[in-house]
């Protein structure tokens, strides 16, 4: 008998973008380290990489995070 049960995070009805397979998945199908989300819709999940790129760019341009004098 196992002492610990293996659980995955998330629940059906939540959408994820799998970085390994480059696909949109409903619920937790791949390990957490390989997915982005959860997203409310498959459409949002399909744009996960675009959203991440936009957020990275906004972070790079934010003057509060610059170390320059």
CHARMM-style PDB file with segment names, atoms N, HN, CA, C and O in Angstrom:
ATOM      1  N   UNK     1       0.838  -1.184   0.000  1.00  0.00      PROA
ATOM      2  CA  UNK     1       0.000   0.000   0.000  1.00  0.00      PROA
ATOM      3  C   UNK     1       0.881   1.245   0.000  1.00  0.00      PROA
ATOM      4  O   UNK     1       1.810   1.351   0.801  1.00  0.00      PROA
ATOM      5  N   UNK     2       0.598   2.165  -0.879  1.00  0.00      PROA
ATOM      6  HN  UNK     2      -0.157   2.078  -1.529  1.00  0.00      PROA
ATOM      7  CA  UNK     2       1.375   3.393  -0.987  1.00  0.00      PROA
ATOM      8  C   UNK     2       1.004   4.358   0.143  1.00  0.00      PROA
ATOM      9  O   UNK     2      -0.164   4.502   0.505  1.00  0.00      PROA
ATOM     10  N   UNK     3       2.014   5.000   0.676  1.00  0.00      PROA
ATOM     11  HN  UNK     3       2.963   4.883   0.382  1.00  0.00      PROA
ATOM     12  CA  UNK     3       1.768   5.983   1.725  1.00  0.00      PROA
ATOM     13  C   UNK     3       1.247   7.294   1.169  1.00  0.00      PROA
ATOM     14  O   UNK     3       0.457   7.983   1.815  1.00  0.00      PROA
ATOM     15  N   UNK     4       1.690   7.634  -0.023  1.00  0.00      PROA
ATOM     16  HN  UNK     4       2.331   7.075  -0.547  1.00  0.00      PROA
ATOM     17  CA  UNK     4       1.296   8.905  -0.637  1.00  0.00      PROA
ATOM     18  C   UNK     4       0.643   8.634  -1.974  1.00  0.00      PROA
ATOM     19  O   UNK     4       1.140   7.837  -2.770  1.00  0.00      PROA
ATOM     20  N   UNK     5      -0.459   9.292  -2.215  1.00  0.00      PROA
ATOM     21  HN  UNK     5      -0.863   9.939  -1.568  1.00  0.00      PROA
ATOM     22  CA  UNK     5      -1.130   9.166  -3.502  1.00  0.00      PROA
ATOM     23  C   UNK     5      -0.569  10.212  -4.446  1.00  0.00      PROA
ATOM     24  O   UNK     5      -0.321  11.350  -4.049  1.00  0.00      PROA
ATOM     25  N   UNK     6      -0.377   9.832  -5.664  1.00  0.00      PROA
ATOM     26  HN  UNK     6      -0.578   8.907  -5.986  1.00  0.00      PROA
ATOM     27  CA  UNK     6       0.117  10.754  -6.674  1.00  0.00      PROA
ATOM     28  C   UNK     6      -1.042  11.585  -7.194  1.00  0.00      PROA
ATOM     29  O   UNK     6      -2.014  11.042  -7.719  1.00  0.00      PROA
ATOM     30  N   UNK     7      -0.942  12.898  -7.049  1.00  0.00      PROA
ATOM     31  HN  UNK     7      -0.152  13.339  -6.622  1.00  0.00      PROA
ATOM     32  CA  UNK     7      -2.013  13.788  -7.507  1.00  0.00      PROA
ATOM     33  C   UNK     7      -1.467  14.761  -8.531  1.00  0.00      PROA
ATOM     34  O   UNK     7      -0.307  15.168  -8.473  1.00  0.00      PROA
ATOM     35  N   UNK     8      -2.313  15.119  -9.457  1.00  0.00      PROA
ATOM     36  HN  UNK     8      -3.255  14.788  -9.504  1.00  0.00      PROA
ATOM     37  CA  UNK     8      -1.959  16.160 -10.413  1.00  0.00      PROA
ATOM     38  C   UNK     8      -2.722  17.418 -10.053  1.00  0.00      PROA
ATOM     39  O   UNK     8      -3.831  17.350  -9.523  1.00  0.00      PROA
ATOM     40  N   UNK     9      -2.134  18.554 -10.337  1.00  0.00      PROA
ATOM     41  HN  UNK     9      -1.233  18.609 -10.767  1.00  0.00      PROA
ATOM     42  CA  UNK     9      -2.803  19.831 -10.058  1.00  0.00      PROA
ATOM     43  C   UNK     9      -3.794  20.131 -11.164  1.00  0.00      PROA
ATOM     44  O   UNK     9      -3.641  19.657 -12.290  1.00  0.00      PROA
ATOM     45  N   UNK    10      -4.804  20.914 -10.847  1.00  0.00      PROA
ATOM     46  HN  UNK    10      -4.929  21.300  -9.932  1.00  0.00      PROA
ATOM     47  CA  UNK    10      -5.780  21.319 -11.849  1.00  0.00      PROA
ATOM     48  C   UNK    10      -6.993  20.410 -11.848  1.00  0.00      PROA
ATOM     49  O   UNK    10      -7.032  19.392 -11.158  1.00  0.00      PROA
ATOM     50  N   UNK    11      -7.975  20.799 -12.630  1.00  0.00      PROA
ATOM     51  HN  UNK    11      -7.944  21.626 -13.191  1.00  0.00      PROA
ATOM     52  CA  UNK    11      -9.209  20.025 -12.727  1.00  0.00      PROA
ATOM     53  C   UNK    11      -9.778  20.111 -14.137  1.00  0.00      PROA
ATOM     54  O   UNK    11      -9.475  21.054 -14.869  1.00  0.00      PROA
ATOM     55  N   UNK    12     -10.590  19.148 -14.523  1.00  0.00      PROA
ATOM     56  HN  UNK    12     -10.836  18.383 -13.928  1.00  0.00      PROA
ATOM     57  CA  UNK    12     -11.215  19.233 -15.840  1.00  0.00      PROA
ATOM     58  C   UNK    12     -12.011  20.530 -15.971  1.00  0.00      PROA
ATOM     59  O   UNK    12     -12.582  21.014 -14.993  1.00  0.00      PROA
ATOM     60  N   UNK    13     -12.047  21.081 -17.159  1.00  0.00      PROA
ATOM     61  HN  UNK    13     -11.583  20.688 -17.953  1.00  0.00      PROA
ATOM     62  CA  UNK    13     -12.708  22.368 -17.380  1.00  0.00      PROA
ATOM     63  C   UNK    13     -11.715  23.509 -17.392  1.00  0.00      PROA
ATOM     64  O   UNK    13     -12.042  24.621 -17.807  1.00  0.00      PROA
ATOM     65  N   UNK    14     -10.493  23.235 -16.932  1.00  0.00      PROA
ATOM     66  HN  UNK    14     -10.227  22.332 -16.594  1.00  0.00      PROA
ATOM     67  CA  UNK    14      -9.414  24.211 -17.029  1.00  0.00      PROA
ATOM     68  C   UNK    14      -8.568  23.817 -18.240  1.00  0.00      PROA
ATOM     69  O   UNK    14      -8.399  22.634 -18.536  1.00  0.00      PROA
ATOM     70  N   UNK    15      -8.053  24.801 -18.916  1.00  0.00      PROA
ATOM     71  HN  UNK    15      -8.190  25.762 -18.675  1.00  0.00      PROA
ATOM     72  CA  UNK    15      -7.298  24.556 -20.137  1.00  0.00      PROA
ATOM     73  C   UNK    15      -5.838  24.921 -19.939  1.00  0.00      PROA
ATOM     74  O   UNK    15      -5.518  25.907 -19.275  1.00  0.00      PROA
ATOM     75  N   UNK    16      -4.961  24.126 -20.515  1.00  0.00      PROA
ATOM     76  HN  UNK    16      -5.221  23.325 -21.054  1.00  0.00      PROA
ATOM     77  CA  UNK    16      -3.519  24.306 -20.379  1.00  0.00      PROA
ATOM     78  C   UNK    16      -2.867  24.260 -21.750  1.00  0.00      PROA
ATOM     79  O   UNK    16      -3.414  23.703 -22.702  1.00  0.00      PROA
ATOM     80  N   UNK    17      -1.678  24.864 -21.828  1.00  0.00      PROA
ATOM     81  HN  UNK    17      -1.234  25.317 -21.054  1.00  0.00      PROA
ATOM     82  CA  UNK    17      -0.857  24.729 -23.029  1.00  0.00      PROA
ATOM     83  C   UNK    17       0.334  23.872 -22.642  1.00  0.00      PROA
ATOM     84  O   UNK    17       1.093  24.244 -21.747  1.00  0.00      PROA
ATOM     85  N   UNK    18       0.513  22.740 -23.294  1.00  0.00      PROA
ATOM     86  HN  UNK    18      -0.104  22.438 -24.021  1.00  0.00      PROA
ATOM     87  CA  UNK    18       1.623  21.835 -23.008  1.00  0.00      PROA
ATOM     88  C   UNK    18       2.846  22.272 -23.804  1.00  0.00      PROA
ATOM     89  O   UNK    18       2.813  22.325 -25.033  1.00  0.00      PROA
ATOM     90  N   UNK    19       3.923  22.584 -23.092  1.00  0.00      PROA
ATOM     91  HN  UNK    19       3.950  22.541 -22.093  1.00  0.00      PROA
ATOM     92  CA  UNK    19       5.156  23.036 -23.734  1.00  0.00      PROA
ATOM     93  C   UNK    19       5.881  21.894 -24.439  1.00  0.00      PROA
ATOM     94  O   UNK    19       6.579  22.121 -25.427  1.00  0.00      PROA
ATOM     95  N   UNK    20       5.725  20.687 -23.948  1.00  0.00      PROA
ATOM     96  HN  UNK    20       5.158  20.503 -23.146  1.00  0.00      PROA
ATOM     97  CA  UNK    20       6.401  19.538 -24.549  1.00  0.00      PROA
ATOM     98  C   UNK    20       5.743  19.131 -25.870  1.00  0.00      PROA
ATOM     99  O   UNK    20       6.424  18.908 -26.870  1.00  0.00      PROA
ATOM    100  N   UNK    21       4.416  19.038 -25.859  1.00  0.00      PROA
ATOM    101  HN  UNK    21       3.863  19.220 -25.046  1.00  0.00      PROA
ATOM    102  CA  UNK    21       3.686  18.591 -27.049  1.00  0.00      PROA
ATOM    103  C   UNK    21       3.206  19.738 -27.935  1.00  0.00      PROA
ATOM    104  O   UNK    21       2.778  19.526 -29.070  1.00  0.00      PROA
ATOM    105  N   UNK    22       3.285  20.969 -27.393  1.00  0.00      PROA
ATOM    106  HN  UNK    22       3.632  21.142 -26.471  1.00  0.00      PROA
ATOM    107  CA  UNK    22       2.822  22.166 -28.104  1.00  0.00      PROA
ATOM    108  C   UNK    22       1.354  22.047 -28.507  1.00  0.00      PROA
ATOM    109  O   UNK    22       0.971  22.328 -29.642  1.00  0.00      PROA
ATOM    110  N   UNK    23       0.551  21.621 -27.538  1.00  0.00      PROA
ATOM    111  HN  UNK    23       0.862  21.393 -26.615  1.00  0.00      PROA
ATOM    112  CA  UNK    23      -0.878  21.452 -27.779  1.00  0.00      PROA
ATOM    113  C   UNK    23      -1.675  22.022 -26.608  1.00  0.00      PROA
ATOM    114  O   UNK    23      -1.148  22.230 -25.515  1.00  0.00      PROA
ATOM    115  N   UNK    24      -2.950  22.268 -26.865  1.00  0.00      PROA
ATOM    116  HN  UNK    24      -3.378  22.099 -27.753  1.00  0.00      PROA
ATOM    117  CA  UNK    24      -3.882  22.693 -25.823  1.00  0.00      PROA
ATOM    118  C   UNK    24      -4.504  21.435 -25.234  1.00  0.00      PROA
ATOM    119  O   UNK    24      -4.917  20.530 -25.960  1.00  0.00      PROA
ATOM    120  N   UNK    25      -4.566  21.390 -23.897  1.00  0.00      PROA
ATOM    121  HN  UNK    25      -4.231  22.125 -23.307  1.00  0.00      PROA
ATOM    122  CA  UNK    25      -5.104  20.218 -23.220  1.00  0.00      PROA
ATOM    123  C   UNK    25      -6.149  20.647 -22.194  1.00  0.00      PROA
ATOM    124  O   UNK    25      -6.017  21.695 -21.561  1.00  0.00      PROA
ATOM    125  N   UNK    26      -7.166  19.844 -22.039  1.00  0.00      PROA
ATOM    126  HN  UNK    26      -7.274  18.993 -22.552  1.00  0.00      PROA
ATOM    127  CA  UNK    26      -8.161  20.112 -20.999  1.00  0.00      PROA
ATOM    128  C   UNK    26      -7.801  19.299 -19.765  1.00  0.00      PROA
ATOM    129  O   UNK    26      -7.563  18.094 -19.843  1.00  0.00      PROA
ATOM    130  N   UNK    27      -7.766  19.972 -18.642  1.00  0.00      PROA
ATOM    131  HN  UNK    27      -7.959  20.951 -18.578  1.00  0.00      PROA
ATOM    132  CA  UNK    27      -7.405  19.301 -17.398  1.00  0.00      PROA
ATOM    133  C   UNK    27      -5.931  18.967 -17.370  1.00  0.00      PROA
ATOM    134  O   UNK    27      -5.216  19.209 -18.343  1.00  0.00      PROA
ATOM    135  N   UNK    28      -5.472  18.414 -16.264  1.00  0.00      PROA
ATOM    136  HN  UNK    28      -6.052  18.217 -15.474  1.00  0.00      PROA
ATOM    137  CA  UNK    28      -4.050  18.093 -16.145  1.00  0.00      PROA
ATOM    138  C   UNK    28      -3.711  16.784 -16.857  1.00  0.00      PROA
ATOM    139  O   UNK    28      -4.014  15.700 -16.359  1.00  0.00      PROA
ATOM    140  N   UNK    29      -3.089  16.896 -18.012  1.00  0.00      PROA
ATOM    141  HN  UNK    29      -2.844  17.777 -18.417  1.00  0.00      PROA
ATOM    142  CA  UNK    29      -2.683  15.690 -18.731  1.00  0.00      PROA
ATOM    143  C   UNK    29      -1.176  15.489 -18.664  1.00  0.00      PROA
ATOM    144  O   UNK    29      -0.707  14.358 -18.538  1.00  0.00      PROA
ATOM    145  N   UNK    30      -0.426  16.555 -18.744  1.00  0.00      PROA
ATOM    146  HN  UNK    30      -0.807  17.474 -18.845  1.00  0.00      PROA
ATOM    147  CA  UNK    30       1.026  16.479 -18.665  1.00  0.00      PROA
ATOM    148  C   UNK    30       1.486  17.029 -17.317  1.00  0.00      PROA
ATOM    149  O   UNK    30       0.719  17.673 -16.600  1.00  0.00      PROA
ATOM    150  N   UNK    31       2.741  16.765 -16.988  1.00  0.00      PROA
ATOM    151  HN  UNK    31       3.364  16.242 -17.571  1.00  0.00      PROA
ATOM    152  CA  UNK    31       3.237  17.217 -15.694  1.00  0.00      PROA
ATOM    153  C   UNK    31       3.255  18.743 -15.623  1.00  0.00      PROA
ATOM    154  O   UNK    31       3.371  19.421 -16.644  1.00  0.00      PROA
ATOM    155  N   UNK    32       3.141  19.266 -14.422  1.00  0.00      PROA
ATOM    156  HN  UNK    32       3.046  18.716 -13.593  1.00  0.00      PROA
ATOM    157  CA  UNK    32       3.001  20.706 -14.200  1.00  0.00      PROA
ATOM    158  C   UNK    32       4.179  21.492 -14.769  1.00  0.00      PROA
ATOM    159  O   UNK    32       3.992  22.606 -15.258  1.00  0.00      PROA
ATOM    160  N   UNK    33       5.381  20.939 -14.714  1.00  0.00      PROA
ATOM    161  HN  UNK    33       5.533  20.034 -14.316  1.00  0.00      PROA
ATOM    162  CA  UNK    33       6.560  21.645 -15.214  1.00  0.00      PROA
ATOM    163  C   UNK    33       6.512  21.846 -16.729  1.00  0.00      PROA
ATOM    164  O   UNK    33       7.223  22.698 -17.264  1.00  0.00      PROA
ATOM    165  N   UNK    34       5.682  21.069 -17.418  1.00  0.00      PROA
ATOM    166  HN  UNK    34       5.105  20.377 -16.984  1.00  0.00      PROA
ATOM    167  CA  UNK    34       5.607  21.131 -18.878  1.00  0.00      PROA
ATOM    168  C   UNK    34       4.380  21.862 -19.393  1.00  0.00      PROA
ATOM    169  O   UNK    34       4.102  21.825 -20.592  1.00  0.00      PROA
ATOM    170  N   UNK    35       3.637  22.530 -18.510  1.00  0.00      PROA
ATOM    171  HN  UNK    35       3.863  22.560 -17.537  1.00  0.00      PROA
ATOM    172  CA  UNK    35       2.424  23.186 -19.004  1.00  0.00      PROA
ATOM    173  C   UNK    35       2.281  24.593 -18.454  1.00  0.00      PROA
ATOM    174  O   UNK    35       2.812  24.932 -17.396  1.00  0.00      PROA
ATOM    175  N   UNK    36       1.546  25.401 -19.206  1.00  0.00      PROA
ATOM    176  HN  UNK    36       1.114  25.126 -20.065  1.00  0.00      PROA
ATOM    177  CA  UNK    36       1.211  26.762 -18.800  1.00  0.00      PROA
ATOM    178  C   UNK    36      -0.294  26.814 -18.596  1.00  0.00      PROA
ATOM    179  O   UNK    36      -1.055  26.221 -19.361  1.00  0.00      PROA
ATOM    180  N   UNK    37      -0.713  27.519 -17.571  1.00  0.00      PROA
ATOM    181  HN  UNK    37      -0.095  28.000 -16.950  1.00  0.00      PROA
ATOM    182  CA  UNK    37      -2.130  27.641 -17.317  1.00  0.00      PROA
ATOM    183  C   UNK    37      -2.414  27.535 -15.843  1.00  0.00      PROA
ATOM    184  O   UNK    37      -1.483  27.496 -15.040  1.00  0.00      PROA
ATOM    185  N   UNK    38      -3.647  27.489 -15.472  1.00  0.00      PROA
ATOM    186  HN  UNK    38      -4.404  27.521 -16.124  1.00  0.00      PROA
ATOM    187  CA  UNK    38      -4.814  27.211 -16.298  1.00  0.00      PROA
ATOM    188  C   UNK    38      -5.366  28.464 -16.976  1.00  0.00      PROA
ATOM    189  O   UNK    38      -5.161  29.588 -16.518  1.00  0.00      PROA
ATOM    190  N   UNK    39      -6.059  28.237 -18.060  1.00  0.00      PROA
ATOM    191  HN  UNK    39      -6.226  27.324 -18.432  1.00  0.00      PROA
ATOM    192  CA  UNK    39      -6.759  29.274 -18.803  1.00  0.00      PROA
ATOM    193  C   UNK    39      -8.241  28.932 -18.812  1.00  0.00      PROA
ATOM    194  O   UNK    39      -8.620  27.769 -18.671  1.00  0.00      PROA
ATOM    195  N   UNK    40      -9.068  29.943 -18.977  1.00  0.00      PROA
ATOM    196  HN  UNK    40      -8.760  30.887 -19.092  1.00  0.00      PROA
ATOM    197  CA  UNK    40     -10.519  29.750 -18.937  1.00  0.00      PROA
ATOM    198  C   UNK    40     -11.064  29.092 -20.197  1.00  0.00      PROA
ATOM    199  O   UNK    40     -12.071  28.387 -20.142  1.00  0.00      PROA
ATOM    200  N   UNK    41     -10.402  29.317 -21.336  1.00  0.00      PROA
ATOM    201  HN  UNK    41      -9.583  29.889 -21.380  1.00  0.00      PROA
ATOM    202  CA  UNK    41     -10.904  28.777 -22.597  1.00  0.00      PROA
ATOM    203  C   UNK    41      -9.758  28.155 -23.399  1.00  0.00      PROA
ATOM    204  O   UNK    41      -8.593  28.476 -23.166  1.00  0.00      PROA
ATOM    205  N   UNK    42     -10.081  27.276 -24.334  1.00  0.00      PROA
ATOM    206  HN  UNK    42     -11.027  27.015 -24.524  1.00  0.00      PROA
ATOM    207  CA  UNK    42      -9.037  26.708 -25.201  1.00  0.00      PROA
ATOM    208  C   UNK    42      -8.370  27.792 -26.047  1.00  0.00      PROA
ATOM    209  O   UNK    42      -7.180  27.698 -26.351  1.00  0.00      PROA
ATOM    210  N   UNK    43      -9.128  28.816 -26.426  1.00  0.00      PROA
ATOM    211  HN  UNK    43     -10.094  28.892 -26.179  1.00  0.00      PROA
ATOM    212  CA  UNK    43      -8.579  29.922 -27.227  1.00  0.00      PROA
ATOM    213  C   UNK    43      -7.475  30.644 -26.461  1.00  0.00      PROA
ATOM    214  O   UNK    43      -6.414  30.928 -27.016  1.00  0.00      PROA
ATOM    215  N   UNK    44      -7.727  30.941 -25.179  1.00  0.00      PROA
ATOM    216  HN  UNK    44      -8.589  30.710 -24.728  1.00  0.00      PROA
ATOM    217  CA  UNK    44      -6.707  31.595 -24.359  1.00  0.00      PROA
ATOM    218  C   UNK    44      -5.478  30.702 -24.225  1.00  0.00      PROA
ATOM    219  O   UNK    44      -4.348  31.184 -24.313  1.00  0.00      PROA
ATOM    220  N   UNK    45      -5.690  29.417 -24.016  1.00  0.00      PROA
ATOM    221  HN  UNK    45      -6.607  29.026 -23.944  1.00  0.00      PROA
ATOM    222  CA  UNK    45      -4.573  28.482 -23.874  1.00  0.00      PROA
ATOM    223  C   UNK    45      -3.760  28.402 -25.158  1.00  0.00      PROA
ATOM    224  O   UNK    45      -2.538  28.265 -25.103  1.00  0.00      PROA
ATOM    225  N   UNK    46      -4.414  28.487 -26.308  1.00  0.00      PROA
ATOM    226  HN  UNK    46      -5.407  28.599 -26.352  1.00  0.00      PROA
ATOM    227  CA  UNK    46      -3.693  28.397 -27.583  1.00  0.00      PROA
ATOM    228  C   UNK    46      -2.783  29.600 -27.812  1.00  0.00      PROA
ATOM    229  O   UNK    46      -1.857  29.535 -28.621  1.00  0.00      PROA
ATOM    230  N   UNK    47      -3.044  30.697 -27.103  1.00  0.00      PROA
ATOM    231  HN  UNK    47      -3.796  30.750 -26.446  1.00  0.00      PROA
ATOM    232  CA  UNK    47      -2.213  31.895 -27.230  1.00  0.00      PROA
ATOM    233  C   UNK    47      -1.262  32.063 -26.049  1.00  0.00      PROA
ATOM    234  O   UNK    47      -0.764  33.163 -25.808  1.00  0.00      PROA
ATOM    235  N   UNK    48      -1.007  30.986 -25.314  1.00  0.00      PROA
ATOM    236  HN  UNK    48      -1.411  30.093 -25.509  1.00  0.00      PROA
ATOM    237  CA  UNK    48      -0.173  31.056 -24.111  1.00  0.00      PROA
ATOM    238  C   UNK    48       1.220  31.595 -24.405  1.00  0.00      PROA
ATOM    239  O   UNK    48       1.729  32.414 -23.639  1.00  0.00      PROA
ATOM    240  N   UNK    49       1.840  31.165 -25.477  1.00  0.00      PROA
ATOM    241  HN  UNK    49       1.426  30.500 -26.099  1.00  0.00      PROA
ATOM    242  CA  UNK    49       3.193  31.621 -25.793  1.00  0.00      PROA
ATOM    243  C   UNK    49       3.193  33.099 -26.178  1.00  0.00      PROA
ATOM    244  O   UNK    49       4.122  33.824 -25.823  1.00  0.00      PROA
ATOM    245  N   UNK    50       2.172  33.555 -26.894  1.00  0.00      PROA
ATOM    246  HN  UNK    50       1.417  32.966 -27.183  1.00  0.00      PROA
ATOM    247  CA  UNK    50       2.057  34.973 -27.236  1.00  0.00      PROA
ATOM    248  C   UNK    50       1.884  35.819 -25.978  1.00  0.00      PROA
ATOM    249  O   UNK    50       2.502  36.874 -25.831  1.00  0.00      PROA
ATOM    250  N   UNK    51       1.034  35.339 -25.075  1.00  0.00      PROA
ATOM    251  HN  UNK    51       0.532  34.482 -25.193  1.00  0.00      PROA
ATOM    252  CA  UNK    51       0.795  36.051 -23.817  1.00  0.00      PROA
ATOM    253  C   UNK    51       2.089  36.150 -23.009  1.00  0.00      PROA
ATOM    254  O   UNK    51       2.407  37.210 -22.469  1.00  0.00      PROA
ATOM    255  N   UNK    52       2.826  35.058 -22.928  1.00  0.00      PROA
ATOM    256  HN  UNK    52       2.568  34.197 -23.366  1.00  0.00      PROA
ATOM    257  CA  UNK    52       4.097  35.058 -22.195  1.00  0.00      PROA
ATOM    258  C   UNK    52       5.096  36.014 -22.837  1.00  0.00      PROA
ATOM    259  O   UNK    52       5.801  36.740 -22.136  1.00  0.00      PROA
ATOM    260  N   UNK    53       5.159  36.017 -24.153  1.00  0.00      PROA
ATOM    261  HN  UNK    53       4.586  35.427 -24.722  1.00  0.00      PROA
ATOM    262  CA  UNK    53       6.077  36.915 -24.867  1.00  0.00      PROA
ATOM    263  C   UNK    53       5.721  38.374 -24.606  1.00  0.00      PROA
ATOM    264  O   UNK    53       6.606  39.198 -24.376  1.00  0.00      PROA
ATOM    265  N   UNK    54       4.430  38.696 -24.641  1.00  0.00      PROA
ATOM    266  HN  UNK    54       3.711  38.027 -24.828  1.00  0.00      PROA
ATOM    267  CA  UNK    54       3.982  40.071 -24.381  1.00  0.00      PROA
ATOM    268  C   UNK    54       4.297  40.495 -22.949  1.00  0.00      PROA
ATOM    269  O   UNK    54       4.716  41.628 -22.712  1.00  0.00      PROA
ATOM    270  N   UNK    55       4.099  39.600 -22.013  1.00  0.00      PROA
ATOM    271  HN  UNK    55       3.759  38.680 -22.206  1.00  0.00      PROA
ATOM    272  CA  UNK    55       4.392  39.923 -20.603  1.00  0.00      PROA
ATOM    273  C   UNK    55       5.890  40.093 -20.378  1.00  0.00      PROA
ATOM    274  O   UNK    55       6.310  40.972 -19.625  1.00  0.00      PROA
ATOM    275  N   UNK    56       6.692  39.259 -21.025  1.00  0.00      PROA
ATOM    276  HN  UNK    56       6.350  38.545 -21.636  1.00  0.00      PROA
ATOM    277  CA  UNK    56       8.146  39.407 -20.919  1.00  0.00      PROA
ATOM    278  C   UNK    56       8.596  40.757 -21.456  1.00  0.00      PROA
ATOM    279  O   UNK    56       9.423  41.432 -20.842  1.00  0.00      PROA
ATOM    280  N   UNK    57       8.057  41.145 -22.592  1.00  0.00      PROA
ATOM    281  HN  UNK    57       7.385  40.597 -23.091  1.00  0.00      PROA
ATOM    282  CA  UNK    57       8.416  42.430 -23.194  1.00  0.00      PROA
ATOM    283  C   UNK    57       8.002  43.587 -22.290  1.00  0.00      PROA
ATOM    284  O   UNK    57       8.769  44.531 -22.102  1.00  0.00      PROA
ATOM    285  N   UNK    58       6.813  43.521 -21.737  1.00  0.00      PROA
ATOM    286  HN  UNK    58       6.190  42.754 -21.890  1.00  0.00      PROA
ATOM    287  CA  UNK    58       6.348  44.570 -20.829  1.00  0.00      PROA
ATOM    288  C   UNK    58       7.248  44.654 -19.601  1.00  0.00      PROA
ATOM    289  O   UNK    58       7.526  45.749 -19.111  1.00  0.00      PROA
ATOM    290  N   UNK    59       7.701  43.523 -19.107  1.00  0.00      PROA
ATOM    291  HN  UNK    59       7.475  42.634 -19.505  1.00  0.00      PROA
ATOM    292  CA  UNK    59       8.596  43.497 -17.953  1.00  0.00      PROA
ATOM    293  C   UNK    59       9.943  44.130 -18.307  1.00  0.00      PROA
ATOM    294  O   UNK    59      10.495  44.909 -17.530  1.00  0.00      PROA
ATOM    295  N   UNK    60      10.467  43.786 -19.489  1.00  0.00      PROA
ATOM    296  HN  UNK    60      10.019  43.153 -20.120  1.00  0.00      PROA
ATOM    297  CA  UNK    60      11.752  44.358 -19.917  1.00  0.00      PROA
ATOM    298  C   UNK    60      11.685  45.869 -20.071  1.00  0.00      PROA
ATOM    299  O   UNK    60      12.670  46.564 -19.821  1.00  0.00      PROA
ATOM    300  N   UNK    61      10.534  46.380 -20.481  1.00  0.00      PROA
ATOM    301  HN  UNK    61       9.734  45.815 -20.684  1.00  0.00      PROA
ATOM    302  CA  UNK    61      10.377  47.816 -20.718  1.00  0.00      PROA
ATOM    303  C   UNK    61       9.942  48.591 -19.478  1.00  0.00      PROA
ATOM    304  O   UNK    61       9.920  49.822 -19.507  1.00  0.00      PROA
ATOM    305  N   UNK    62       9.598  47.907 -18.397  1.00  0.00      PROA
ATOM    306  HN  UNK    62       9.616  46.907 -18.373  1.00  0.00      PROA
ATOM    307  CA  UNK    62       9.121  48.566 -17.184  1.00  0.00      PROA
ATOM    308  C   UNK    62      10.284  49.276 -16.484  1.00  0.00      PROA
ATOM    309  O   UNK    62      11.242  48.618 -16.077  1.00  0.00      PROA
ATOM    310  N   UNK    63      10.219  50.608 -16.334  1.00  0.00      PROA
ATOM    311  HN  UNK    63       9.440  51.142 -16.665  1.00  0.00      PROA
ATOM    312  CA  UNK    63      11.335  51.348 -15.729  1.00  0.00      PROA
ATOM    313  C   UNK    63      11.571  50.984 -14.261  1.00  0.00      PROA
ATOM    314  O   UNK    63      12.660  51.231 -13.743  1.00  0.00      PROA
ATOM    315  N   UNK    64      10.599  50.415 -13.593  1.00  0.00      PROA
ATOM    316  HN  UNK    64       9.714  50.214 -14.014  1.00  0.00      PROA
ATOM    317  CA  UNK    64      10.788  50.031 -12.200  1.00  0.00      PROA
ATOM    318  C   UNK    64      11.778  48.882 -12.038  1.00  0.00      PROA
ATOM    319  O   UNK    64      12.313  48.678 -10.949  1.00  0.00      PROA
ATOM    320  N   UNK    65      12.031  48.122 -13.121  1.00  0.00      PROA
ATOM    321  HN  UNK    65      11.597  48.288 -14.006  1.00  0.00      PROA
ATOM    322  CA  UNK    65      12.907  46.966 -13.036  1.00  0.00      PROA
ATOM    323  C   UNK    65      14.261  47.200 -13.687  1.00  0.00      PROA
ATOM    324  O   UNK    65      15.007  46.247 -13.908  1.00  0.00      PROA
ATOM    325  N   UNK    66      14.585  48.415 -13.991  1.00  0.00      PROA
ATOM    326  HN  UNK    66      13.979  49.190 -13.811  1.00  0.00      PROA
ATOM    327  CA  UNK    66      15.884  48.700 -14.603  1.00  0.00      PROA
ATOM    328  C   UNK    66      16.911  49.008 -13.532  1.00  0.00      PROA
ATOM    329  O   UNK    66      16.620  49.706 -12.561  1.00  0.00      PROA
ATOM    330  N   UNK    67      18.103  48.488 -13.711  1.00  0.00      PROA
ATOM    331  HN  UNK    67      18.340  47.921 -14.500  1.00  0.00      PROA
ATOM    332  CA  UNK    67      19.193  48.731 -12.771  1.00  0.00      PROA
ATOM    333  C   UNK    67      20.060  49.910 -13.181  1.00  0.00      PROA
ATOM    334  O   UNK    67      21.040  50.235 -12.511  1.00  0.00      PROA
ATOM    335  N   UNK    68      19.694  50.543 -14.280  1.00  0.00      PROA
ATOM    336  HN  UNK    68      18.898  50.279 -14.824  1.00  0.00      PROA
ATOM    337  CA  UNK    68      20.488  51.676 -14.762  1.00  0.00      PROA
ATOM    338  C   UNK    68      20.288  52.887 -13.859  1.00  0.00      PROA
ATOM    339  O   UNK    68      19.223  53.066 -13.269  1.00  0.00      PROA
ATOM    340  N   UNK    69      21.317  53.706 -13.760  1.00  0.00      PROA
ATOM    341  HN  UNK    69      22.182  53.560 -14.239  1.00  0.00      PROA
ATOM    342  CA  UNK    69      21.212  54.924 -12.938  1.00  0.00      PROA
ATOM    343  C   UNK    69      20.574  56.053 -13.702  1.00  0.00      PROA
ATOM    344  OT1 UNK    69      20.410  57.148 -13.162  1.00  0.00      PROA
TER     345      UNK     69
END
